[in-house]
Amino acid sequence: MPTQTPSEPNRPMEPAAPPKIHRVEVEWHAVTYKTVIIYGLLVAAIVLAGTFIVFPNLYSAVTHKISTAIANNDSDNASASQTQAKFVNLDGRVQVKKVNSVQWVDADYRTSLDKGDLVQTGTDGYARVTFADGTNYTVKPGTLITVEENAMASNRPTSVAVRINTGAVDLSTPNWASPGSKAAVSVEDAKAELRPNSRAAVKLDKDTKESEVVVSTGSAQVQRGQEQVELTQYQKANIPMAGSISKSDVLAPPDLLEPINLTPIIAENPRTTAVHFEWKPVQDAASYSLRISTTTMFTKIVKEAKVSGTSVDISGLDAGDYFWNVTATSAKKLSSDVSETYKFTLVAQGKAQDMLLEIQSTQLVGHAVEITGRTEPGAALIINGQPVPNIAKDGTFRHFTEPLLPGEHTIVVIGQNRRGGTAKQQVSVVVPK
């Protein structure tokens, strides 16, 4: 007989068990930036070391390229700075036109000059240009020049040159560090090339196109085509448009004596005070021309005098700084080069109480004289035309003069204090032979 399993009575179903959640525990550790950097560097060092071991040639090539690039960059920067000429004196109207420009601009001390640049001075303009090798060109009024050469290289001969299109230029050369260096001035189809430690004046007449070169110091060579003329001190070359170059002697410039360079002249009333000017005679000179200016480039002449002797007294000057020079002229109307330029200062006697100035001792040291004394703190002193650089806070000073020739000398000490007061002392010394 069939059987049947009895069914269980109905009952509510039990809810499903919730899913089992597994807990995850995370452990962490703080790492500083310094540690990261150290490990990074360590890994980089390991990689570089492995690269060097596996590919040694690659390492050498990379380092060579880097060092070459750095060297080239330094060389380019040095070359750029060394090939630029600078203005060191500017007076009056001076203009520049760069080689890649069509516009003239006023020159200033930040203006640099390169090959092909033009410089033009007005009728009242002066400009002194210094090249990186120490060569100086002084561009006179009414002159137009072109920078023709400007080759500079470390430990190699240098070459600088300008072309005079019209006007005049003075050229002075240093004792170049690199033998074989050159400095020149071109005029029309001729060129004057100076030797080391030389000075010359070169000018081109705009009407006749004739040129002349006068050497006042050292020597120079003037060349036109196959012609070559050697010039030494106080010689001149005339370069005509037609015909050969001629050479002749010129007068030497006078040596200046008084007022001593950089000396102050104290006067109660400067304008009515006669200032004494004196210079040494020049052989074959028939007359002398004195010029006094308020500027170093003599663009503002305040007094001029033509005299047959070697001294003259000039009055009518106001208090201030002045520059003076002298030119000699022969009976044939040939002129010398301009003498060295001296400076003096005309000082009005201070209305304040005279300043303190005591000379305590003088002592011979070889052919020089040691002078010690006392003045006011902050005062300025000049001894025999030389400023005294070291004055102590209490006003004491000690100064050595330039070497003196044997014989009797008068040493002049001039001072001025902050109130405008002035003082002057003189001492006599005898320098033995």
C-alpha positions in Angstrom: 0.0 0.0 0.0 1.5 3.3 -0.9 2.6 5.5 1.8 2.9 9.3 1.9 5.2 11.3 4.0 3.2 13.6 6.1 3.8 17.3 5.4 5.0 19.7 8.1 2.5 22.2 9.2 2.9 25.7 7.7 5.3 28.1 9.7 6.9 31.4 9.0 10.2 31.2 7.0 13.3 32.3 8.9 15.1 35.5 7.5 18.3 35.0 5.5 21.5 35.4 7.5 23.3 38.8 6.8 26.5 38.6 4.7 29.6 38.1 6.6 31.8 41.2 6.7 35.5 40.7 6.6 37.5 43.3 8.5 40.6 44.7 6.8 43.4 46.1 8.9 45.8 48.7 7.2 49.2 49.4 8.7 50.9 52.7 7.6 54.2 54.5 8.3 55.0 58.2 7.8 57.9 58.9 5.3 59.5 62.4 5.3 60.3 64.3 2.1 64.0 64.0 3.0 63.8 60.2 2.9 62.0 60.3 -0.5 64.7 62.5 -1.9 67.5 60.3 -0.5 65.9 57.2 -2.0 65.3 58.9 -5.3 68.9 60.0 -5.5 70.0 56.5 -4.6 67.9 55.0 -7.4 69.2 57.6 -9.9 72.8 56.9 -8.8 72.3 53.1 -9.3 70.8 53.7 -12.8 73.6 56.0 -13.8 76.2 53.6 -12.5 74.6 50.8 -14.4 74.5 52.9 -17.6 78.1 53.9 -17.2 79.1 50.2 -16.8 77.0 49.0 -19.8 77.5 52.0 -22.1 80.7 53.8 -21.1 81.0 55.6 -24.5 77.6 57.1 -24.2 78.4 58.6 -20.8 81.6 60.2 -22.2 79.7 61.6 -25.2 77.0 63.2 -23.0 79.4 64.8 -20.6 81.5 66.2 -23.5 78.5 67.8 -25.1 77.5 69.4 -21.8 80.9 70.8 -21.1 81.3 72.0 -24.7 77.9 73.8 -24.6 78.8 75.6 -21.4 82.2 76.6 -22.7 80.7 78.0 -25.9 78.1 79.9 -24.0 80.8 81.5 -21.8 82.9 82.3 -24.9 80.0 83.9 -26.7 79.2 86.1 -23.6 82.8 87.1 -23.2 83.2 87.8 -26.9 80.1 90.0 -26.9 81.3 92.2 -24.0 84.9 92.4 -25.3 84.0 93.6 -28.8 82.1 96.6 -27.7 83.6 100.1 -27.5 82.3 102.7 -25.0 82.0 106.4 -24.7 84.1 107.7 -21.7 83.7 111.4 -22.4 80.9 113.3 -24.1 80.6 117.0 -24.5 78.2 119.0 -26.8 76.2 117.3 -29.5 77.3 113.7 -30.3 75.1 111.3 -32.3 75.3 107.6 -33.3 73.8 105.6 -36.1 74.0 101.8 -35.5 75.0 99.7 -38.5 71.6 98.0 -38.6 69.6 101.3 -38.2 68.7 104.2 -40.4 68.1 106.6 -37.4 70.6 108.9 -35.7 70.3 108.9 -31.9 72.0 111.0 -29.2 75.0 109.2 -27.7 75.2 108.6 -24.0 77.5 106.6 -21.7 75.4 103.4 -22.1 75.8 103.5 -25.9 78.1 100.7 -27.1 79.8 100.7 -30.5 80.4 97.9 -32.9 81.9 97.5 -36.3 80.1 99.6 -38.9 78.5 102.1 -36.5 78.8 105.8 -37.3 79.6 108.6 -34.8 79.0 112.3 -35.6 79.9 115.3 -33.6 78.4 118.8 -33.9 80.4 122.0 -34.1 80.5 122.0 -30.3 80.8 118.3 -29.8 83.6 116.1 -28.5 83.6 112.4 -27.8 86.2 110.1 -26.4 85.8 106.4 -27.3 87.6 103.6 -25.5 87.9 100.1 -27.0 88.3 96.9 -25.0 92.1 96.7 -25.7 92.6 100.2 -24.1 92.9 102.2 -27.3 91.4 105.7 -27.1 89.9 107.8 -30.0 89.0 111.4 -29.3 86.5 112.6 -32.0 86.9 116.4 -32.6 84.1 118.8 -33.4 82.5 118.6 -36.8 83.7 115.0 -37.4 82.1 111.9 -38.9 83.7 108.6 -38.3 82.9 104.9 -39.0 84.0 102.1 -36.7 86.0 100.1 -39.2 87.6 97.3 -37.2 86.9 95.9 -33.7 88.4 92.5 -33.5 89.0 91.2 -29.9 90.0 87.8 -28.8 91.4 86.5 -25.5 95.2 85.9 -25.6 95.4 86.9 -29.3 96.3 90.1 -31.1 93.6 92.7 -31.3 92.7 95.0 -34.1 90.8 98.3 -33.9 90.3 101.0 -36.5 88.1 104.0 -37.4 87.6 105.8 -40.7 87.5 109.5 -40.8 84.8 110.6 -43.4 85.4 114.2 -42.5 87.0 116.0 -39.5 89.7 115.1 -37.1 90.6 112.4 -34.5 93.2 112.0 -31.9 94.4 108.4 -31.3 96.3 107.0 -28.3 97.4 103.4 -27.8 98.3 101.5 -24.6 101.0 98.9 -24.1 99.0 96.0 -25.5 99.1 92.7 -23.6 99.1 90.7 -26.9 102.0 91.4 -29.3 101.0 92.1 -32.8 97.9 94.1 -31.8 96.9 97.0 -34.1 95.2 100.4 -33.9 94.6 102.5 -37.0 92.8 105.5 -38.5 91.9 105.5 -42.2 91.5 108.6 -44.4 90.4 108.4 -48.0 92.8 105.7 -49.5 95.5 106.0 -46.7 95.9 104.4 -43.3 97.9 105.4 -40.2 98.8 102.5 -37.9 100.1 103.3 -34.5 102.6 101.3 -32.4 102.1 100.6 -28.6 102.3 103.6 -26.3 101.9 106.1 -29.1 99.7 109.1 -29.8 98.8 110.8 -33.0 96.4 113.4 -34.4 94.8 112.7 -37.8 92.6 115.0 -39.8 91.0 115.1 -43.2 90.2 118.4 -44.9 86.6 118.2 -46.2 87.2 120.6 -49.1 90.7 119.6 -50.4 90.4 115.9 -49.3 94.0 116.2 -48.1 95.1 114.6 -44.9 97.8 114.8 -42.3 99.1 112.6 -39.5 101.1 114.1 -36.6 102.8 111.9 -34.1 103.4 113.4 -30.6 104.4 110.2 -28.8 105.8 106.9 -30.0 105.7 106.0 -33.7 103.4 105.2 -36.5 103.4 103.9 -40.1 101.4 105.7 -42.8 100.6 103.6 -45.9 98.8 104.3 -49.2 99.0 101.7 -51.8 102.7 100.7 -52.1 103.9 103.9 -50.3 105.0 103.5 -46.7 106.2 106.3 -44.4 107.6 105.9 -40.9 106.9 108.6 -38.4 108.5 109.1 -35.0 107.8 111.7 -32.2 107.1 115.2 -33.4 106.9 114.2 -37.1 104.1 114.9 -39.6 103.0 113.2 -42.8 101.1 115.2 -45.4 98.9 113.1 -47.7 97.8 115.0 -50.8 95.1 113.8 -53.2 97.8 113.7 -55.9 101.5 113.1 -55.4 103.6 111.4 -52.9 103.3 111.4 -49.1 105.7 114.0 -47.6 107.3 113.9 -44.1 108.4 116.9 -42.0 109.3 117.8 -38.4 106.9 119.7 -36.2 107.3 121.7 -33.0 107.1 119.9 -29.7 104.2 120.9 -27.4 105.1 123.1 -24.4 105.6 121.6 -20.9 103.3 123.3 -18.4 104.7 124.7 -15.2 102.1 126.9 -13.4 99.4 126.7 -12.1 100.4 123.2 -10.9 97.9 120.5 -12.0 95.0 120.1 -9.6 96.1 123.0 -7.4 93.5 125.4 -5.8 94.2 129.2 -6.0 92.6 131.1 -3.1 91.7 134.7 -3.7 89.6 137.2 -1.8 88.0 138.4 -5.0 88.6 135.7 -7.8 87.4 137.9 -10.6 89.9 140.7 -10.0 92.8 138.3 -9.2 95.4 137.8 -11.8 96.3 134.1 -12.3 99.9 133.5 -13.4 100.4 130.9 -16.2 103.8 129.7 -17.2 105.3 127.0 -19.4 108.7 125.9 -20.7 110.1 127.3 -23.9 109.9 125.3 -27.1 112.8 125.3 -29.6 112.0 127.3 -32.8 108.7 128.6 -31.3 107.9 132.2 -32.1 104.7 132.5 -30.2 102.3 130.5 -27.9 98.5 130.3 -27.7 97.0 129.8 -24.2 93.4 128.5 -23.9 91.3 128.3 -20.7 88.1 126.4 -20.6 85.5 125.2 -18.1 85.3 121.8 -19.8 87.8 119.0 -20.2 87.2 118.9 -23.9 87.5 122.7 -24.4 84.1 123.2 -25.8 83.6 126.3 -23.7 86.6 128.6 -24.0 86.4 131.4 -21.4 89.8 133.0 -22.1 92.4 132.9 -24.9 95.8 134.6 -25.2 98.5 134.7 -27.8 101.9 135.7 -26.4 105.5 135.7 -27.6 106.9 134.8 -24.2 106.4 131.8 -21.9 104.1 133.3 -19.3 101.1 135.5 -19.0 98.8 136.7 -16.2 95.0 136.4 -16.8 92.2 138.0 -14.7 88.5 138.1 -15.0 87.8 134.5 -14.0 85.0 133.6 -11.6 85.4 131.1 -8.8 85.3 127.5 -10.1 87.2 124.7 -11.9 89.2 125.5 -15.0 91.3 123.6 -17.6 94.2 125.1 -19.6 96.7 124.1 -22.3 99.2 125.8 -24.6 100.2 125.4 -28.3 103.5 126.6 -29.8 103.7 128.2 -33.2 106.9 128.7 -35.3 107.9 131.7 -37.4 106.6 129.7 -40.5 103.2 129.5 -38.9 103.6 125.8 -38.1 101.8 124.7 -34.9 102.7 122.1 -32.4 100.4 119.6 -30.9 98.4 120.8 -27.9 100.2 120.4 -24.6 99.0 118.3 -21.8 95.9 119.7 -20.1 96.1 120.9 -16.5 93.3 121.7 -14.1 93.1 124.4 -11.4 90.4 125.6 -9.0 89.9 129.3 -8.2 88.5 129.5 -4.7 86.9 132.5 -3.1 88.4 133.3 0.3 85.9 132.0 2.9 84.1 134.6 5.0 84.0 132.1 7.9 86.8 132.0 10.5 90.0 130.7 9.0 90.4 127.0 9.3 92.9 125.2 11.5 96.0 124.1 9.6 99.3 123.2 11.4 102.4 121.7 9.9 104.0 119.8 12.7 107.0 118.2 11.0 108.8 117.6 7.7 111.3 114.8 7.1 113.2 113.8 4.0 112.6 110.2 2.9 115.0 109.7 0.0 114.0 112.4 -2.4 110.5 112.7 -1.1 109.3 114.7 1.9 107.1 113.3 4.7 104.7 116.0 6.0 102.7 115.5 9.2 100.3 118.0 10.7 96.8 118.7 12.0 93.7 120.2 10.5 89.9 120.2 11.1 88.0 117.0 10.8 86.3 116.8 7.4 88.6 119.4 5.8 90.2 118.9 2.3 93.9 119.4 1.8 96.2 119.7 -1.2 100.0 119.5 -0.9 102.0 120.6 -4.0 99.0 120.0 -6.2 98.3 116.5 -4.8 95.1 115.8 -2.7 95.7 114.3 0.7 93.6 111.1 0.7 94.0 110.1 4.3 93.0 112.6 7.0 92.2 111.0 10.4 88.9 111.6 12.2 90.7 113.9 14.6 92.2 115.9 11.7 95.8 114.6 11.9 97.4 113.7 8.6 100.6 112.3 7.1 101.6 112.7 3.5 104.5 111.9 1.2 105.3 114.2 -1.7 106.4 113.0 -5.1 110.2 112.6 -5.4 111.8 116.0 -5.7 114.9 117.0 -7.7 118.0 118.0 -5.7 117.9 121.6 -4.5 115.7 123.9 -2.5 111.9 123.5 -2.7 108.9 125.3 -1.3 106.1 123.0 -0.4 102.6 124.6 -0.4 99.8 123.2 1.7 96.3 124.5 1.0 93.1 123.5 2.9 89.4 124.3 2.9 86.9 123.3 5.6 83.2 122.5 5.4 82.3 126.1 6.3 84.1 127.5 3.4 87.1 128.7 5.5 90.5 128.4 3.9 94.1 128.2 5.0 97.6 128.1 3.4 100.9 127.1 4.8 104.4 126.9 3.2 107.5 125.1 4.2 110.9 125.1 2.6 113.1 122.0 2.3 116.4 121.3 0.7 116.9 118.0 -1.1 120.5 116.9 -1.2 122.2 115.5 -4.3 
